Amino acid sequence: MKNLLKIAVLTPLFLVSVSCEQDFLDRKPLKVTLDDIEQGGIVGQVFGIYGMMRSNEMSILPSLTMEYFRDDDSMKGSSLADGRDYEVVADEFNYTKDHWFTNSYWSKHYEMINQVNNALKIVEDEGFTDENTMQNVGEAKFFRAFAYFNLARCYGDVPLIDFPIKSAAEANVPKSPVTQILALVDKDLEDAAGLLPESWGAAYVGRLTKGAANTLRARVALWNKDYAKALALSEQVINSGQYRLMDKYFQIFANEGENGSESIWELQFDFFTAGQTTYGSDWATSQGIRDPGIPEWNLGWGWNVPTAKLVEAYEAGDPRKNCTILFSGQSDDPAWGGFGRVLPGSRQTTPAGPLERQYWNKKVYVDEAFKKANGFNTWQANWVNKRMLRYADVLLMAAEGANETGNGAKAEQYLEQVRSRARHGNAAILPKVVFKDQAQMRAAIKHERRVELAMEGVRFYDLVRWGDAVTALGPQGYTNRHRYMPIPQPEIDKSNGVLVQNPEW
């Protein structure tokens, strides 16, 4: 069992004072209540926002559809009939104006934003200035920035609401330019970085830190093509000394790799006792191998599977391929994070094969012996954390920032750190990329981001910001207008003309 902080799912409404009879934190083997810890004036509201992040609507199907399936390296997966409507939208770029996943993606992000605004208003009204409350403010501002960054990348211009909503009429505001939204995102993250600690210690694993704020802010800077800023922010994280790459790539995604040295931010999921999930999530279960006909291999819903394009993208001998992808009909490869099992064949390669997909996401693959020892059903993997931000991404952002600002030597250095770890000590593979010119290094960094961060929800927005999406995704039906989703029609209908549809839709 994990021995770390767990932030409980709270109800959507919170009081300034929260009953000490309700447990909001759990650190096994001890339970910790709010009376047992130093707390800020809005700790209940902030822990509630962590709880919102843990919900299926925020972390599973809407997130997978918007942030994962739309790239060229992952696809909806599952059986051919299951979730076909998601596949039509996200894999084939037939966007819809009214579907549960896009409606939920919009509404849940705004629910989070409103929860932040409510919390910040309490601080303002009560005049709280103590250190603990200011750390709570940093957490809240991070979450507002996170929500608005997702909305801005997904929809473009969206309503900017930075005040508490007390009625439906107050929420009915027109869109603001995406530049204004991103300016708020950057300012919130700047404030968060100034308020959050470098670390929380073992009792508070999973809470946001200065490093998380600066990492997300560096992503925003890259989105804005402010490469000098992206480099500076990434180097703040690097020079903090708080993080280092894991020794082996597959360790990042193993049970023992959760909240490891490379982790900057993870969503925390867990269980207490055998067969009982508490603070669990369907994040990993939604992506487990699917085969109802073979109970021991019916590990989940089968969503978010690798594509043949991703398989082909790896350099010869790159261990990350076998750490990232499970191949139907082949061993799970114990040398690279497997458990000594051979997968059934695929119908796409063997007519009699039971599995409907050739490839599966190994980054959420868990040990069946571990499940049985803890009383879990085959298809359950509810305790697996969702890795949100990790150090290898920071090194690659630093490499990109350095290259685009004319410092090829520094770009080479940061890129090599990532490739060196990927070799796992085998000098015969993944030769060092020596800087020759900016274009050559740019291509190398793009490749490295693809294979290092594969299946982690980064690729689609990388392609968009690089201007490469039409080339990479055009065969699937992507055109430039697909960089933004249409605003959900129910939101437009409710606004009585105040909220207008994206002009290309």
Number of C-alpha atoms within 10 A of each C-alpha: 13 16 14 21 24 29 27 23 20 19 11 13 9 16 10 13 11 14 12 11 9 12 15 22 22 21 18 16 11 11 13 18 16 17 11 10 10 9 16 19 23 29 24 22 27 26 22 24 26 24 21 23 19 25 17 14 18 21 18 21 24 21 19 26 24 21 21 27 28 27 26 22 24 28 23 28 29 25 16 11 9 14 13 14 14 26 20 14 17 24 25 18 19 15 18 18 17 14 15 14 20 24 17 17 23 22 16 19 22 20 16 24 27 20 26 27 19 21 26 22 16 16 19 11 8 10 10 15 12 11 14 18 19 20 23 27 26 26 29 31 29 30 27 24 28 22 21 24 25 17 23 20 20 22 20 23 22 24 20 19 20 15 17 18 17 10 8 9 9 11 17 19 14 16 18 14 14 20 13 14 22 23 14 19 25 23 15 24 30 19 18 30 25 16 22 25 16 16 16 13 12 11 17 16 19 24 23 27 24 25 29 26 31 26 29 24 28 30 21 23 21 22 19 14 15 16 22 20 20 29 26 16 25 27 19 18 24 18 10 11 9 15 18 14 18 18 14 18 22 21 17 23 23 19 19 10 17 20 21 18 16 20 23 28 23 20 22 27 25 24 21 17 12 13 15 14 17 16 20 22 26 22 24 26 25 24 27 30 30 26 21 15 10 12 12 12 18 19 25 23 21 24 28 24 26 27 20 13 11 18 17 11 14 18 15 10 13 17 21 21 21 21 24 27 23 25 22 25 18 13 16 22 16 12 12 18 23 20 16 12 13 15 16 19 20 19 15 14 14 14 9 10 16 19 27 20 25 24 23 26 23 27 23 22 27 22 16 20 12 11 17 13 10 16 14 19 15 19 22 24 30 21 23 25 26 21 18 14 19 24 25 25 21 27 24 25 28 31 30 30 28 24 26 20 16 13 15 21 15 17 29 22 18 20 26 20 15 20 19 16 16 21 19 15 11 13 10 8 17 18 12 14 16 16 19 11 11 18 12 13 22 18 10 18 21 16 14 19 20 21 20 20 17 22 27 17 21 16 24 23 20 19 20 19 15 12 12 14 22 18 11 15 19 15 11 16 12 20 14 12 13 21 20 19 21 21 24 23 18 12 19 16 12 12 17 10 11 14 19 16 19 17 7 10 13
